[in-house]
């Protein structure tokens, strides 16, 4: 988190969390559409089953490192941003989980005790 004296941390652009989280499957889906590639073609080239490709592209399944590598190779794109986007998406979803948030808020900070 970036902190600048005199400015609220939540007003700094780099500290903002998007209202709508972007699943990396959406990005891949857009890339396929732009290139005129079908989900079935991607599945065939990568060896990932069609149903898994469809679930990834529709945000129902995460983009694992393996999927990112396979899809990245097939589309000639860097797989690292896909993995990072998945990590960001997972973190945003975790922060929106009310049960987890309540648990986090109830925890004492061990660093403050030491």
N, C-alpha and C positions, 0 to 999 in steps of 0.2 A: 504494500500500500504506500502510495506517495503522500507525503505530508508537507504542506507549505504553510508557514506561519501566517496567521490571519485569515486563512481560507479554510472553510469547512471541508473536511476530507471527502465527504460525499458530493461535493461540487466540482471535484477535479475529474476531468474526462477519463483519465486512466484508471480511476477507481470505480467508475460506473459499471453496474451489472445490467446487461440488456434485459428489457422487460420480457421479451420473447427469446427463449434460448434456441440456438440453431444446432440441430443435430447434424453431424457430418454427412449423414445419408442424404440430406437435402442438397448439400453442395455437390455430392457425387451425382445425384439425380439430375441436377441442373447441367452438370458437365456432359452427361450422357445425351441429354436433350439437345444441347448446343452442337454436339458432334454427330447427331443422328444415329446414335448407338442404342440398341435395345437392351433391356435388362437381360434378356435371354442370351444375347451375344456376349455381354460381360460375364455372365455365368459360365458360358462355354469356354471362353478364353482363360478365365481365372481358375476354373475347376471348382468354384464355389457353387453349391446347388442353387437353382433358380429361386426356390422358396426363401433361402437365406439371403440372397441378394435383394429380393423384394422386401424382406423384413428390415434389412439394413437401410435401404433407400427410403423406407417409410417410417424410419425412426423407432421401429419396434425391437431392434436388436442393435447392440453397440458395434462400432467399427473397432475391431480388435487390431492389435499390431499386425497379426498375420493377414487379416483382410486388407488393412491399409497397404501393406507391402505388395500383395497380389494385385489390388486395384490400381495402386500407384504404378506398378510395372506395366499393366495392361493399357493404362491411359497416358503413360509417360508423364506422370506428375509426381511431385515430392510427397511421400507418404507421411512425413513428420507433421505437417499442418493438420492432416486428418486426425492423427492420434492426439495432437494438442487440442483440437476442437472437441474431440470426444471427451477428453479430460475436463475441459472447461464446461462442457454440457453436463457431465456427471456431477461436477462440483455445484453448479447452479441448481440442479435438481435436488441435490442433497440439502442445500440451504433452504429450499422450498418445502422440505419435509418437516412438517410441524412437530412430529414426535422427536425427530433427531434434534431439531432446533431447541426444543424444550430441554432435552437431555444435555445439550451443549451449554445452555444457559444456566443449568443447575449445577454444573461442575465447578468445583473450586479450582483455582489456578495454582498448580503445584509450584510453579516458578516463583509466585509471590510468597510462598511459605518458606522457601529456601533462603 
